[in-house]
Amino acid sequence: MAASEDKAVCPRCGSREFITEPNSYDVLIFNSGKFEVKATEMVSGQVKVFCRECLSQVDEMASSREGRVVLK
Ligand SMILES: [Zn+2]
């Protein structure tokens, strides 16, 4: 696995699963330049995204813009 080229992982810990709130059951993955909900529906509007493993907050707008996972 080419981890260094993987843009869909947390830059801090390498997790590829993200959540909308700490302790949430919504699991997100970064796919094709945007966050997709793996487990449940994402409500449109302002969404906070966190790494599931290290709970770093993700900058969802910057991630969409740059096509890779960007932390706040
Ligand atoms: Zn992380």
N, CA, C, O and the ligand as a Tripos MOL2 file, in Angstrom:
@<TRIPOS>MOLECULE
protein
  289   287    73     0     0
PROTEIN
NO_CHARGES

@<TRIPOS>ATOM
      1 N           0.8440   -1.2000    0.0000 N.3       1 MET1
      2 CA          0.0000    0.0000    0.0000 C.3       1 MET1
      3 C           0.8780    1.2480    0.0000 C.2       1 MET1
      4 O           1.7700    1.3850    0.8360 O.2       1 MET1
      5 N           0.6260    2.1410   -0.9230 N.am      2 ALA2
      6 CA          1.4180    3.3620   -1.0430 C.3       2 ALA2
      7 C           0.8760    4.4230   -0.0970 C.2       2 ALA2
      8 O           0.1560    5.3330   -0.5070 O.2       2 ALA2
      9 N           1.2290    4.2920    1.1510 N.am      3 ALA3
     10 CA          0.6590    5.1730    2.1680 C.3       3 ALA3
     11 C           1.0080    6.6350    1.9230 C.2       3 ALA3
     12 O           0.2070    7.5240    2.2100 O.2       3 ALA3
     13 N           2.2070    6.8850    1.3930 N.am      4 SER4
     14 CA          2.6340    8.2630    1.2090 C.3       4 SER4
     15 C           1.8060    8.9880    0.1500 C.2       4 SER4
     16 O           1.7470   10.2170    0.1440 O.2       4 SER4
     17 N           1.1720    8.2390   -0.7400 N.am      5 GLU5
     18 CA          0.3670    8.8680   -1.7820 C.3       5 GLU5
     19 C          -1.1180    8.8330   -1.4600 C.2       5 GLU5
     20 O          -1.9440    9.2900   -2.2510 O.2       5 GLU5
     21 N          -1.4530    8.2930   -0.3020 N.am      6 ASP6
     22 CA         -2.8570    8.1570    0.0350 C.3       6 ASP6
     23 C          -3.3870    9.4670    0.5890 C.2       6 ASP6
     24 O          -2.9930    9.8980    1.6720 O.2       6 ASP6
     25 N          -4.2730   10.0910   -0.1500 N.am      7 LYS7
     26 CA         -4.8110   11.3910    0.2570 C.3       7 LYS7
     27 C          -6.0560   11.2500    1.1080 C.2       7 LYS7
     28 O          -6.5870   12.2400    1.6120 O.2       7 LYS7
     29 N          -6.5160   10.0400    1.2670 N.am      8 ALA8
     30 CA         -7.7880    9.8220    1.9510 C.3       8 ALA8
     31 C          -7.6110    9.4250    3.4070 C.2       8 ALA8
     32 O          -8.5290    8.8880    4.0260 O.2       8 ALA8
     33 N          -6.4380    9.6860    3.9490 N.am      9 VAL9
     34 CA         -6.1920    9.3110    5.3420 C.3       9 VAL9
     35 C          -5.9090   10.5470    6.1740 C.2       9 VAL9
     36 O          -5.5420   11.5990    5.6500 O.2       9 VAL9
     37 N          -6.0840   10.4050    7.4770 N.am     10 CYS10
     38 CA         -5.7320   11.4730    8.4050 C.3      10 CYS10
     39 C          -4.2360   11.7450    8.3030 C.2      10 CYS10
     40 O          -3.4340   10.8210    8.4380 O.2      10 CYS10
     41 N          -3.8400   13.0160    8.0640 N.am     11 PRO11
     42 CA         -2.4050   13.3310    7.9600 C.3      11 PRO11
     43 C          -1.6650   13.0660    9.2600 C.2      11 PRO11
     44 O          -0.4450   12.9010    9.2450 O.2      11 PRO11
     45 N          -2.3570   13.0200   10.3650 N.am     12 ARG12
     46 CA         -1.6920   12.8400   11.6560 C.3      12 ARG12
     47 C          -1.5070   11.3680   12.0050 C.2      12 ARG12
     48 O          -0.4120   10.9560   12.3860 O.2      12 ARG12
     49 N          -2.5670   10.5720   11.8800 N.am     13 CYS13
     50 CA         -2.4800    9.1930   12.3750 C.3      13 CYS13
     51 C          -2.6950    8.1420   11.2960 C.2      13 CYS13
     52 O          -2.4710    6.9570   11.5400 O.2      13 CYS13
     53 N          -3.1250    8.5550   10.1070 N.am     14 GLY14
     54 CA         -3.2640    7.5910    9.0190 C.3      14 GLY14
     55 C          -4.5980    6.8740    8.9730 C.2      14 GLY14
     56 O          -4.8040    6.0010    8.1300 O.2      14 GLY14
     57 N          -5.4960    7.2260    9.8550 N.am     15 SER15
     58 CA         -6.8140    6.5890    9.8300 C.3      15 SER15
     59 C          -7.5600    6.9840    8.5650 C.2      15 SER15
     60 O          -7.4270    8.1110    8.0890 O.2      15 SER15
     61 N          -8.3450    6.0600    8.0190 N.am     16 ARG16
     62 CA         -9.1430    6.4320    6.8570 C.3      16 ARG16
     63 C         -10.6300    6.4870    7.1870 C.2      16 ARG16
     64 O         -11.4730    6.5140    6.2910 O.2      16 ARG16
     65 N         -10.9360    6.5030    8.4480 N.am     17 GLU17
     66 CA        -12.3280    6.6530    8.8500 C.3      17 GLU17
     67 C         -12.4850    7.9240    9.6690 C.2      17 GLU17
     68 O         -11.6560    8.2460   10.5200 O.2      17 GLU17
     69 N         -13.5620    8.6300    9.3920 N.am     18 PHE18
     70 CA        -13.8110    9.9210   10.0180 C.3      18 PHE18
     71 C         -15.2290    9.9590   10.5640 C.2      18 PHE18
     72 O         -16.0960    9.2100   10.1150 O.2      18 PHE18
     73 N         -15.4570   10.8230   11.5220 N.am     19 ILE19
     74 CA        -16.7690   10.9270   12.1370 C.3      19 ILE19
     75 C         -17.2090   12.3780   12.1450 C.2      19 ILE19
     76 O         -16.3850   13.2840   12.0220 O.2      19 ILE19
     77 N         -18.5080   12.5980   12.2890 N.am     20 THR20
     78 CA        -19.0200   13.9640   12.2610 C.3      20 THR20
     79 C         -18.9550   14.6230   13.6310 C.2      20 THR20
     80 O         -18.9010   15.8500   13.7160 O.2      20 THR20
     81 N         -18.9600   13.8520   14.6870 N.am     21 GLU21
     82 CA        -18.8090   14.3670   16.0430 C.3      21 GLU21
     83 C         -18.0400   13.3100   16.8240 C.2      21 GLU21
     84 O         -18.1460   12.1200   16.5260 O.2      21 GLU21
     85 N         -17.2640   13.7340   17.8250 N.am     22 PRO22
     86 CA        -16.6420   12.7150   18.6710 C.3      22 PRO22
     87 C         -17.7170   11.8120   19.2740 C.2      22 PRO22
     88 O         -18.7690   12.2820   19.7060 O.2      22 PRO22
     89 N         -17.4400   10.5430   19.2930 N.am     23 ASN23
     90 CA        -18.3500    9.5240   19.8330 C.3      23 ASN23
     91 C         -19.5960    9.3100   18.9730 C.2      23 ASN23
     92 O         -20.5550    8.6710   19.4060 O.2      23 ASN23
     93 N         -19.5730    9.8520   17.7520 N.am     24 SER24
     94 CA        -20.7030    9.6260   16.8590 C.3      24 SER24
     95 C         -20.5940    8.2610   16.1970 C.2      24 SER24
     96 O         -19.5140    7.6760   16.1130 O.2      24 SER24
     97 N         -21.7270    7.7700   15.7320 N.am     25 TYR25
     98 CA        -21.7150    6.5140   14.9980 C.3      25 TYR25
     99 C         -21.6540    6.7470   13.4970 C.2      25 TYR25
    100 O         -21.5640    5.7930   12.7240 O.2      25 TYR25
    101 N         -21.7000    7.9930   13.0830 N.am     26 ASP26
    102 CA        -21.5610    8.2810   11.6620 C.3      26 ASP26
    103 C         -20.1070    8.0950   11.2660 C.2      26 ASP26
    104 O         -19.2310    8.7820   11.7930 O.2      26 ASP26
    105 N         -19.8410    7.1920   10.3610 N.am     27 VAL27
    106 CA        -18.4730    6.9550    9.9050 C.3      27 VAL27
    107 C         -18.3420    7.5020    8.4940 C.2      27 VAL27
    108 O         -19.1240    7.1680    7.6040 O.2      27 VAL27
    109 N         -17.3330    8.3510    8.3080 N.am     28 LEU28
    110 CA        -17.1090    8.9760    7.0100 C.3      28 LEU28
    111 C         -15.8250    8.4470    6.3910 C.2      28 LEU28
    112 O         -14.8740    8.1120    7.0970 O.2      28 LEU28
    113 N         -15.8070    8.3760    5.0890 N.am     29 ILE29
    114 CA        -14.5600    8.0980    4.3820 C.3      29 ILE29
    115 C         -14.3640    9.1950    3.3490 C.2      29 ILE29
    116 O         -15.3260    9.7470    2.8160 O.2      29 ILE29
    117 N         -13.0820    9.5050    3.0700 N.am     30 PHE30
    118 CA        -12.7730   10.5340    2.0810 C.3      30 PHE30
    119 C         -12.5970    9.8550    0.7400 C.2      30 PHE30
    120 O         -11.6680    9.0670    0.5580 O.2      30 PHE30
    121 N         -13.4760   10.1500   -0.1970 N.am     31 ASN31
    122 CA        -13.4840    9.4270   -1.4590 C.3      31 ASN31
    123 C         -13.7110   10.3990   -2.6100 C.2      31 ASN31
    124 O         -14.6540   11.1890   -2.5810 O.2      31 ASN31
    125 N         -12.8510   10.3430   -3.6200 N.am     32 SER32
    126 CA        -12.9930   11.1790   -4.8120 C.3      32 SER32
    127 C         -13.1210   12.6570   -4.4530 C.2      32 SER32
    128 O         -13.9240   13.3820   -5.0400 O.2      32 SER32
    129 N         -12.3170   13.0940   -3.4810 N.am     33 GLY33
    130 CA        -12.2490   14.5070   -3.1660 C.3      33 GLY33
    131 C         -13.3220   15.0280   -2.2490 C.2      33 GLY33
    132 O         -13.4430   16.2400   -2.0700 O.2      33 GLY33
    133 N         -14.1080   14.1460   -1.6610 N.am     34 LYS34
    134 CA        -15.0960   14.6370   -0.7000 C.3      34 LYS34
    135 C         -15.4070   13.5670    0.3320 C.2      34 LYS34
    136 O         -15.1100   12.3870    0.1490 O.2      34 LYS34
    137 N         -16.0130   14.0180    1.4220 N.am     35 PHE35
    138 CA        -16.3630   13.0850    2.4750 C.3      35 PHE35
    139 C         -17.6900   12.4150    2.1600 C.2      35 PHE35
    140 O         -18.6800   13.0660    1.8280 O.2      35 PHE35
    141 N         -17.6780   11.1070    2.2750 N.am     36 GLU36
    142 CA        -18.8920   10.3370    2.0880 C.3      36 GLU36
    143 C         -19.2130    9.6190    3.3820 C.2      36 GLU36
    144 O         -18.3240    9.1430    4.0880 O.2      36 GLU36
    145 N         -20.4640    9.5520    3.6710 N.am     37 VAL37
    146 CA        -20.8780    8.8420    4.8730 C.3      37 VAL37
    147 C         -20.9590    7.3580    4.5690 C.2      37 VAL37
    148 O         -21.6240    6.9220    3.6300 O.2      37 VAL37
    149 N         -20.2600    6.6050    5.3930 N.am     38 LYS38
    150 CA        -20.1910    5.1600    5.1900 C.3      38 LYS38
    151 C         -21.3450    4.4730    5.9200 C.2      38 LYS38
    152 O         -21.8750    3.4620    5.4590 O.2      38 LYS38
    153 N         -21.7190    5.0340    7.0540 N.am     39 ALA39
    154 CA        -22.6780    4.3370    7.9060 C.3      39 ALA39
    155 C         -24.0760    4.9380    7.8560 C.2      39 ALA39
    156 O         -25.0600    4.2110    7.7210 O.2      39 ALA39
    157 N         -24.1690    6.2590    7.9640 N.am     40 THR40
    158 CA        -25.4950    6.8800    8.0110 C.3      40 THR40
    159 C         -25.5240    8.1050    7.0990 C.2      40 THR40
    160 O         -24.4990    8.5270    6.5650 O.2      40 THR40
    161 N         -26.6940    8.6530    6.9380 N.am     41 GLU41
    162 CA        -26.8750    9.8070    6.0690 C.3      41 GLU41
    163 C         -26.2120   11.0500    6.6550 C.2      41 GLU41
    164 O         -26.3040   11.3030    7.8560 O.2      41 GLU41
    165 N         -25.5510   11.8150    5.8090 N.am     42 MET42
    166 CA        -25.0170   13.0910    6.2590 C.3      42 MET42
    167 C         -26.0770   14.1680    6.0280 C.2      42 MET42
    168 O         -26.6340   14.2860    4.9370 O.2      42 MET42
    169 N         -26.3370   14.9320    7.0520 N.am     43 VAL43
    170 CA        -27.2800   16.0250    6.9230 C.3      43 VAL43
    171 C         -26.5650   17.1730    6.2160 C.2      43 VAL43
    172 O         -25.4460   17.5350    6.5810 O.2      43 VAL43
    173 N         -27.2040   17.7320    5.2200 N.am     44 SER44
    174 CA        -26.5730   18.8240    4.4860 C.3      44 SER44
    175 C         -26.4760   20.0640    5.3620 C.2      44 SER44
    176 O         -27.2310   20.2270    6.3200 O.2      44 SER44
    177 N         -25.5470   20.9190    5.0200 N.am     45 GLY45
    178 CA        -25.3120   22.1080    5.8270 C.3      45 GLY45
    179 C         -23.9460   22.0230    6.4640 C.2      45 GLY45
    180 O         -23.0560   21.3340    5.9670 O.2      45 GLY45
    181 N         -23.7870   22.7230    7.5580 N.am     46 GLN46
    182 CA        -22.4830   22.7370    8.2000 C.3      46 GLN46
    183 C         -22.2090   21.4130    8.8990 C.2      46 GLN46
    184 O         -22.9850   20.9560    9.7380 O.2      46 GLN46
    185 N         -21.1110   20.8260    8.5380 N.am     47 VAL47
    186 CA        -20.7460   19.5320    9.0990 C.3      47 VAL47
    187 C         -19.3430   19.6310    9.6800 C.2      47 VAL47
    188 O         -18.4130   20.0880    9.0150 O.2      47 VAL47
    189 N         -19.2050   19.2040   10.9090 N.am     48 LYS48
    190 CA        -17.8700   19.0830   11.4890 C.3      48 LYS48
    191 C         -17.4000   17.6560   11.2930 C.2      48 LYS48
    192 O         -18.1400   16.7010   11.5320 O.2      48 LYS48
    193 N         -16.1570   17.5280   10.8550 N.am     49 VAL49
    194 CA        -15.6060   16.2010   10.6070 C.3      49 VAL49
    195 C         -14.3600   16.0120   11.4640 C.2      49 VAL49
    196 O         -13.4890   16.8790   11.5300 O.2      49 VAL49
    197 N         -14.3040   14.8710   12.1080 N.am     50 PHE50
    198 CA        -13.1580   14.5510   12.9510 C.3      50 PHE50
    199 C         -12.5850   13.2070   12.5380 C.2      50 PHE50
    200 O         -13.3050   12.3320   12.0570 O.2      50 PHE50
    201 N         -11.2810   13.0510   12.7310 N.am     51 CYS51
    202 CA        -10.6780   11.7390   12.5780 C.3      51 CYS51
    203 C         -11.2350   10.8030   13.6370 C.2      51 CYS51
    204 O         -11.3540   11.1680   14.8070 O.2      51 CYS51
    205 N         -11.5690    9.6060   13.2160 N.am     52 ARG52
    206 CA        -12.1420    8.6530   14.1630 C.3      52 ARG52
    207 C         -11.1130    8.1730   15.1750 C.2      52 ARG52
    208 O         -11.4600    7.8210   16.3030 O.2      52 ARG52
    209 N          -9.8450    8.1600   14.7710 N.am     53 GLU53
    210 CA         -8.8110    7.6070   15.6450 C.3      53 GLU53
    211 C          -8.2340    8.6420   16.5950 C.2      53 GLU53
    212 O          -8.2180    8.4250   17.8070 O.2      53 GLU53
    213 N          -7.7590    9.7660   16.0640 N.am     54 CYS54
    214 CA         -7.0650   10.7330   16.9210 C.3      54 CYS54
    215 C          -7.9270   11.9570   17.2320 C.2      54 CYS54
    216 O          -7.5040   12.8450   17.9720 O.2      54 CYS54
    217 N          -9.1360   12.0020   16.6660 N.am     55 LEU55
    218 CA        -10.1050   13.0630   16.9180 C.3      55 LEU55
    219 C          -9.6220   14.4520   16.4880 C.2      55 LEU55
    220 O         -10.1420   15.4630   16.9600 O.2      55 LEU55
    221 N          -8.6260   14.5010   15.5900 N.am     56 SER56
    222 CA         -8.2450   15.7780   15.0180 C.3      56 SER56
    223 C          -9.4120   16.3030   14.1830 C.2      56 SER56
    224 O         -10.0710   15.5450   13.4720 O.2      56 SER56
    225 N          -9.6580   17.6100   14.2810 N.am     57 GLN57
    226 CA        -10.7340   18.1620   13.4640 C.3      57 GLN57
    227 C         -10.2450   18.3810   12.0450 C.2      57 GLN57
    228 O          -9.1670   18.9280   11.8140 O.2      57 GLN57
    229 N         -11.0560   17.9440   11.1110 N.am     58 VAL58
    230 CA        -10.7340   18.0620    9.6970 C.3      58 VAL58
    231 C         -11.3490   19.3430    9.1490 C.2      58 VAL58
    232 O         -12.4670   19.7130    9.5090 O.2      58 VAL58
    233 N         -10.6150   20.0060    8.2860 N.am     59 ASP59
    234 CA        -11.1520   21.1550    7.5650 C.3      59 ASP59
    235 C         -11.8520   20.6240    6.3190 C.2      59 ASP59
    236 O         -11.2190   20.3600    5.2970 O.2      59 ASP59
    237 N         -13.1530   20.4760    6.4240 N.am     60 GLU60
    238 CA        -13.9140   19.8070    5.3690 C.3      60 GLU60
    239 C         -13.8760   20.6190    4.0600 C.2      60 GLU60
    240 O         -13.7830   20.0560    2.9690 O.2      60 GLU60
    241 N         -13.9510   21.9540    4.1950 N.am     61 MET61
    242 CA        -13.9110   22.8100    3.0020 C.3      61 MET61
    243 C         -12.5600   22.7160    2.3100 C.2      61 MET61
    244 O         -12.4900   22.5730    1.0900 O.2      61 MET61
    245 N         -11.4860   22.7950    3.0930 N.am     62 ALA62
    246 CA        -10.1450   22.7180    2.5070 C.3      62 ALA62
    247 C          -9.9040   21.3410    1.9040 C.2      62 ALA62
    248 O          -9.2430   21.2230    0.8730 O.2      62 ALA62
    249 N         -10.4310   20.3080    2.5340 N.am     63 SER63
    250 CA        -10.2680   18.9560    2.0080 C.3      63 SER63
    251 C         -10.9360   18.8210    0.6510 C.2      63 SER63
    252 O         -10.3740   18.2370   -0.2760 O.2      63 SER63
    253 N         -12.1510   19.3700    0.5420 N.am     64 SER64
    254 CA        -12.8560   19.3180   -0.7320 C.3      64 SER64
    255 C         -12.1120   20.1050   -1.8060 C.2      64 SER64
    256 O         -12.0420   19.7040   -2.9680 O.2      64 SER64
    257 N         -11.5590   21.2360   -1.3770 N.am     65 ARG65
    258 CA        -10.8570   22.1070   -2.3220 C.3      65 ARG65
    259 C          -9.5570   21.4650   -2.8130 C.2      65 ARG65
    260 O          -9.2250   21.5490   -3.9960 O.2      65 ARG65
    261 N          -8.8320   20.8300   -1.9070 N.am     66 GLU66
    262 CA         -7.5080   20.3150   -2.2550 C.3      66 GLU66
    263 C          -7.5090   18.8550   -2.6580 C.2      66 GLU66
    264 O          -6.4970   18.3510   -3.1450 O.2      66 GLU66
    265 N          -8.6140   18.1690   -2.4700 N.am     67 GLY67
    266 CA         -8.7050   16.7830   -2.8670 C.3      67 GLY67
    267 C          -7.9100   15.8360   -1.9960 C.2      67 GLY67
    268 O          -7.5110   14.7590   -2.4400 O.2      67 GLY67
    269 N          -7.6780   16.2340   -0.7570 N.am     68 ARG68
    270 CA         -7.0030   15.3650    0.2050 C.3      68 ARG68
    271 C          -7.4950   15.7700    1.5910 C.2      68 ARG68
    272 O          -8.0830   16.8360    1.7720 O.2      68 ARG68
    273 N          -7.2450   14.9090    2.5480 N.am     69 VAL69
    274 CA         -7.6890   15.2030    3.9000 C.3      69 VAL69
    275 C          -6.7940   16.2770    4.4980 C.2      69 VAL69
    276 O          -5.5780   16.1030    4.5800 O.2      69 VAL69
    277 N          -7.3990   17.3950    4.9200 N.am     70 VAL70
    278 CA         -6.6730   18.5090    5.5160 C.3      70 VAL70
    279 C          -7.2160   18.7270    6.9140 C.2      70 VAL70
    280 O          -8.4280   18.8150    7.1120 O.2      70 VAL70
    281 N          -6.3180   18.8140    7.8800 N.am     71 LEU71
    282 CA         -6.7480   19.0820    9.2580 C.3      71 LEU71
    283 C          -6.8770   20.5730    9.4740 C.2      71 LEU71
    284 O          -6.2490   21.3780    8.7860 O.2      71 LEU71
    285 N          -7.7150   20.9310   10.4590 N.am     72 LYS72
    286 CA         -7.8490   22.3350   10.8470 C.3      72 LYS72
    287 C          -6.5480   22.8510   11.4160 C.2      72 LYS72
    288 O          -6.4610   24.0180   11.8000 O.2      72 LYS72
    289 ZN         -6.1450   10.9460   12.8840 Zn       73 ZN73
@<TRIPOS>BOND
     1     1     2 1
     2     2     3 1
     3     3     4 2
     4     3     5 am
     5     5     6 1
     6     6     7 1
     7     7     8 2
     8     7     9 am
     9     9    10 1
    10    10    11 1
    11    11    12 2
    12    11    13 am
    13    13    14 1
    14    14    15 1
    15    15    16 2
    16    15    17 am
    17    17    18 1
    18    18    19 1
    19    19    20 2
    20    19    21 am
    21    21    22 1
    22    22    23 1
    23    23    24 2
    24    23    25 am
    25    25    26 1
    26    26    27 1
    27    27    28 2
    28    27    29 am
    29    29    30 1
    30    30    31 1
    31    31    32 2
    32    31    33 am
    33    33    34 1
    34    34    35 1
    35    35    36 2
    36    35    37 am
    37    37    38 1
    38    38    39 1
    39    39    40 2
    40    39    41 am
    41    41    42 1
    42    42    43 1
    43    43    44 2
    44    43    45 am
    45    45    46 1
    46    46    47 1
    47    47    48 2
    48    47    49 am
    49    49    50 1
    50    50    51 1
    51    51    52 2
    52    51    53 am
    53    53    54 1
    54    54    55 1
    55    55    56 2
    56    55    57 am
    57    57    58 1
    58    58    59 1
    59    59    60 2
    60    59    61 am
    61    61    62 1
    62    62    63 1
    63    63    64 2
    64    63    65 am
    65    65    66 1
    66    66    67 1
    67    67    68 2
    68    67    69 am
    69    69    70 1
    70    70    71 1
    71    71    72 2
    72    71    73 am
    73    73    74 1
    74    74    75 1
    75    75    76 2
    76    75    77 am
    77    77    78 1
    78    78    79 1
    79    79    80 2
    80    79    81 am
    81    81    82 1
    82    82    83 1
    83    83    84 2
    84    83    85 am
    85    85    86 1
    86    86    87 1
    87    87    88 2
    88    87    89 am
    89    89    90 1
    90    90    91 1
    91    91    92 2
    92    91    93 am
    93    93    94 1
    94    94    95 1
    95    95    96 2
    96    95    97 am
    97    97    98 1
    98    98    99 1
    99    99   100 2
   100    99   101 am
   101   101   102 1
   102   102   103 1
   103   103   104 2
   104   103   105 am
   105   105   106 1
   106   106   107 1
   107   107   108 2
   108   107   109 am
   109   109   110 1
   110   110   111 1
   111   111   112 2
   112   111   113 am
   113   113   114 1
   114   114   115 1
   115   115   116 2
   116   115   117 am
   117   117   118 1
   118   118   119 1
   119   119   120 2
   120   119   121 am
   121   121   122 1
   122   122   123 1
   123   123   124 2
   124   123   125 am
   125   125   126 1
   126   126   127 1
   127   127   128 2
   128   127   129 am
   129   129   130 1
   130   130   131 1
   131   131   132 2
   132   131   133 am
   133   133   134 1
   134   134   135 1
   135   135   136 2
   136   135   137 am
   137   137   138 1
   138   138   139 1
   139   139   140 2
   140   139   141 am
   141   141   142 1
   142   142   143 1
   143   143   144 2
   144   143   145 am
   145   145   146 1
   146   146   147 1
   147   147   148 2
   148   147   149 am
   149   149   150 1
   150   150   151 1
   151   151   152 2
   152   151   153 am
   153   153   154 1
   154   154   155 1
   155   155   156 2
   156   155   157 am
   157   157   158 1
   158   158   159 1
   159   159   160 2
   160   159   161 am
   161   161   162 1
   162   162   163 1
   163   163   164 2
   164   163   165 am
   165   165   166 1
   166   166   167 1
   167   167   168 2
   168   167   169 am
   169   169   170 1
   170   170   171 1
   171   171   172 2
   172   171   173 am
   173   173   174 1
   174   174   175 1
   175   175   176 2
   176   175   177 am
   177   177   178 1
   178   178   179 1
   179   179   180 2
   180   179   181 am
   181   181   182 1
   182   182   183 1
   183   183   184 2
   184   183   185 am
   185   185   186 1
   186   186   187 1
   187   187   188 2
   188   187   189 am
   189   189   190 1
   190   190   191 1
   191   191   192 2
   192   191   193 am
   193   193   194 1
   194   194   195 1
   195   195   196 2
   196   195   197 am
   197   197   198 1
   198   198   199 1
   199   199   200 2
   200   199   201 am
   201   201   202 1
   202   202   203 1
   203   203   204 2
   204   203   205 am
   205   205   206 1
   206   206   207 1
   207   207   208 2
   208   207   209 am
   209   209   210 1
   210   210   211 1
   211   211   212 2
   212   211   213 am
   213   213   214 1
   214   214   215 1
   215   215   216 2
   216   215   217 am
   217   217   218 1
   218   218   219 1
   219   219   220 2
   220   219   221 am
   221   221   222 1
   222   222   223 1
   223   223   224 2
   224   223   225 am
   225   225   226 1
   226   226   227 1
   227   227   228 2
   228   227   229 am
   229   229   230 1
   230   230   231 1
   231   231   232 2
   232   231   233 am
   233   233   234 1
   234   234   235 1
   235   235   236 2
   236   235   237 am
   237   237   238 1
   238   238   239 1
   239   239   240 2
   240   239   241 am
   241   241   242 1
   242   242   243 1
   243   243   244 2
   244   243   245 am
   245   245   246 1
   246   246   247 1
   247   247   248 2
   248   247   249 am
   249   249   250 1
   250   250   251 1
   251   251   252 2
   252   251   253 am
   253   253   254 1
   254   254   255 1
   255   255   256 2
   256   255   257 am
   257   257   258 1
   258   258   259 1
   259   259   260 2
   260   259   261 am
   261   261   262 1
   262   262   263 1
   263   263   264 2
   264   263   265 am
   265   265   266 1
   266   266   267 1
   267   267   268 2
   268   267   269 am
   269   269   270 1
   270   270   271 1
   271   271   272 2
   272   271   273 am
   273   273   274 1
   274   274   275 1
   275   275   276 2
   276   275   277 am
   277   277   278 1
   278   278   279 1
   279   279   280 2
   280   279   281 am
   281   281   282 1
   282   282   283 1
   283   283   284 2
   284   283   285 am
   285   285   286 1
   286   286   287 1
   287   287   288 2
@<TRIPOS>SUBSTRUCTURE
     1 MET1         2 RESIDUE 1 A MET
     2 ALA2         6 RESIDUE 1 A ALA
     3 ALA3        10 RESIDUE 1 A ALA
     4 SER4        14 RESIDUE 1 A SER
     5 GLU5        18 RESIDUE 1 A GLU
     6 ASP6        22 RESIDUE 1 A ASP
     7 LYS7        26 RESIDUE 1 A LYS
     8 ALA8        30 RESIDUE 1 A ALA
     9 VAL9        34 RESIDUE 1 A VAL
    10 CYS10       38 RESIDUE 1 A CYS
    11 PRO11       42 RESIDUE 1 A PRO
    12 ARG12       46 RESIDUE 1 A ARG
    13 CYS13       50 RESIDUE 1 A CYS
    14 GLY14       54 RESIDUE 1 A GLY
    15 SER15       58 RESIDUE 1 A SER
    16 ARG16       62 RESIDUE 1 A ARG
    17 GLU17       66 RESIDUE 1 A GLU
    18 PHE18       70 RESIDUE 1 A PHE
    19 ILE19       74 RESIDUE 1 A ILE
    20 THR20       78 RESIDUE 1 A THR
    21 GLU21       82 RESIDUE 1 A GLU
    22 PRO22       86 RESIDUE 1 A PRO
    23 ASN23       90 RESIDUE 1 A ASN
    24 SER24       94 RESIDUE 1 A SER
    25 TYR25       98 RESIDUE 1 A TYR
    26 ASP26      102 RESIDUE 1 A ASP
    27 VAL27      106 RESIDUE 1 A VAL
    28 LEU28      110 RESIDUE 1 A LEU
    29 ILE29      114 RESIDUE 1 A ILE
    30 PHE30      118 RESIDUE 1 A PHE
    31 ASN31      122 RESIDUE 1 A ASN
    32 SER32      126 RESIDUE 1 A SER
    33 GLY33      130 RESIDUE 1 A GLY
    34 LYS34      134 RESIDUE 1 A LYS
    35 PHE35      138 RESIDUE 1 A PHE
    36 GLU36      142 RESIDUE 1 A GLU
    37 VAL37      146 RESIDUE 1 A VAL
    38 LYS38      150 RESIDUE 1 A LYS
    39 ALA39      154 RESIDUE 1 A ALA
    40 THR40      158 RESIDUE 1 A THR
    41 GLU41      162 RESIDUE 1 A GLU
    42 MET42      166 RESIDUE 1 A MET
    43 VAL43      170 RESIDUE 1 A VAL
    44 SER44      174 RESIDUE 1 A SER
    45 GLY45      178 RESIDUE 1 A GLY
    46 GLN46      182 RESIDUE 1 A GLN
    47 VAL47      186 RESIDUE 1 A VAL
    48 LYS48      190 RESIDUE 1 A LYS
    49 VAL49      194 RESIDUE 1 A VAL
    50 PHE50      198 RESIDUE 1 A PHE
    51 CYS51      202 RESIDUE 1 A CYS
    52 ARG52      206 RESIDUE 1 A ARG
    53 GLU53      210 RESIDUE 1 A GLU
    54 CYS54      214 RESIDUE 1 A CYS
    55 LEU55      218 RESIDUE 1 A LEU
    56 SER56      222 RESIDUE 1 A SER
    57 GLN57      226 RESIDUE 1 A GLN
    58 VAL58      230 RESIDUE 1 A VAL
    59 ASP59      234 RESIDUE 1 A ASP
    60 GLU60      238 RESIDUE 1 A GLU
    61 MET61      242 RESIDUE 1 A MET
    62 ALA62      246 RESIDUE 1 A ALA
    63 SER63      250 RESIDUE 1 A SER
    64 SER64      254 RESIDUE 1 A SER
    65 ARG65      258 RESIDUE 1 A ARG
    66 GLU66      262 RESIDUE 1 A GLU
    67 GLY67      266 RESIDUE 1 A GLY
    68 ARG68      270 RESIDUE 1 A ARG
    69 VAL69      274 RESIDUE 1 A VAL
    70 VAL70      278 RESIDUE 1 A VAL
    71 LEU71      282 RESIDUE 1 A LEU
    72 LYS72      286 RESIDUE 1 A LYS
    73 ZN73       289 GROUP 0 **** ****
